[in-house]
Amino acid sequence: MEVVFIGSGNVATQLGLALKSKGVIIKQVYSKSYANAEVLAKKLDAEATSDAADIYMDADFYFYALKDSALRSTLKKLELPAGIHVHTGGSISIREFEGFTTRFGVFYPLQTFSVNKSVDFSVIPICIEACNQDVLEKLTDLGGLISQKVIMLNSESRRKLHLAAVFACNFSNYMYDVASQILESSGIPFDIMYPLIAETTEKIKTLKPYEAQTGPAVRMDDATIAKHLDMLNKKRDFKNIYKVLTKSINNRHKNTK
Amino acid sequence: MEVVFIGSGNVATQLGLALKSKGVIIKQVYSKSYANAEVLAKKLDAEATSDAADIYMDADFYFYALKDSALRSTLKKLELPAGIHVHTGGSISIREFEGFTTRFGVFYPLQTFSVNKSVDFSVIPICIEACNQDVLEKLTDLGGLISQKVIMLNSESRRKLHLAAVFACNFSNYMYDVASQILESSGIPFDIMYPLIAETTEKIKTLKPYEAQTGPAVRMDDATIAKHLDMLNKKRDFKNIYKVLTKSINNRHKNTK
């Protein structure tokens, strides 16, 4: 089985490594930037190219792991080979491929990827969608090579899943970032937070997040909230986040406490 | 060793159970509401009371596990026995006890507690502060009974730690709550998020949260952000949170990308 990656970022890197580890041949990495293509190509034992005319024509799958806004312009630039074309985006419709090829789909791994952090793909839900039954089966097989959890999901549901993931992953990580900045200013090492963070994520396996909610906002502890806002006086950004989230938690819980 | 709890909520429950499991006798639970005192007293094999005049006089420690705003009014109501008086609050100064007793301190476990979810206390950082050396030693010993991580922290640092914890725990849990509501509306079970959430918290053990940040906000993916905001049109609350956090992540990363 041969795969070409269009794009060379976090998703291409980790997905490429996962496929390669299962014996899939990564034939080529294409990126607008040759330097970026080369970095990933080396990791995957693949060729690198930044020339649209040089795309390898005989791969089974072409993976588009690009910023959403770059997909269409890239499709316009390439002459699409006969293989199956899939993008890895949470929020892009499968229909983006229409008019460019007749064999296409979506292969969206629900995970947060960084170039330098490897992940265990076997537990990652892979959400697939396909233009027809044949492509669906091929994507199911490919997904099954690297994950135990291949799920069929249409574009609208996937879009909602991606939005939910932005809250559960990207925004919660930013909460950690804010916390680390607050601690840094008083010389307390961030690792003091690990047991708290671990328990916060452990709790939601037995309680709904709604039931697991604790803190000054949910217990309407106005004295503490006022102190916290006062401490954030010089960090307008954080103060604003604190206010908006506290108000929203308040609204969510006010009828139950 | 004998302990009295003033307050009967999440912290009193879990701390009481942890102390009891190490052989500490929980003599009494006081709460304004007798019913609440009784619920916890039963779990701890303790007496229940809602009468300030009935407070047991010979305990070694009196734990005030109350809403911040309730501490002072409760202190005014009680005639304080001779034992050591400590509160468990992150944001309340040790000085709240001044004028009420001469033996006092703080015993703040950095964790999120719910009445019905037990926790492993041995890994929980316990932040202590004391009015003098003698009380400090007694609190250190008591903390050491239940945790391997007893830390001395003054009121100002503890206040910052508590603020950081609100972001890292309470606010990140609310992000899970928002995600679960978004998924609910399309019938996707929340447990599909577990591997993503686990990886998000795993990453920050090897990368700083700042380095671990992913998502449309950090990669300035305006097309995806616009789609997400559009999907949140009917949820003004969530849309506002999305905007505020995206803007803040943008500001934090704009000089590095």
Interface residues (C-beta under 8 A of the other chain):
Chain A: N10 K67 D68 S69 G89 G90 S91 L110 Q111 T112 F113 S114 N116 K117 V119 V123 I124 P125 I151 L153 E156 S157 R159 K160 L161 H162 L163 A164 A165 V166 F167 A168 C169 N170 F171 S172 N173 Y174 M175 Y176 D177 V178 A179 S180 I182 L183 S185 S186 G187 I188 F190 D191 I192 M193 Y194 P195 L196 I197 A198 E199 T200 T201 K203 I204 K205 T206 L207 K208 P209 Y210 E211 A212 Q213 T214 G215 P216 A217 V218 R219 D221 D222 A223 T224 K227 H228 M231 L232 D237 F238 N240 I241 Y242 V244 L245 S248 I249 N251 R252
Chain B: N10 K67 D68 S69 G89 G90 S91 L110 Q111 T112 F113 S114 N116 K117 V119 V123 I124 P125 I151 L153 E156 S157 R159 K160 L161 H162 L163 A164 A165 V166 F167 A168 C169 N170 F171 S172 N173 Y174 M175 Y176 D177 V178 A179 S180 I182 L183 S185 S186 G187 I188 F190 D191 I192 M193 Y194 P195 L196 I197 A198 E199 T200 T201 K203 I204 K205 T206 L207 K208 P209 Y210 E211 A212 Q213 T214 G215 P216 A217 V218 R219 D221 D222 A223 T224 K227 H228 M231 L232 D237 F238 N240 I241 Y242 V244 L245 S248 I249 N251 R252
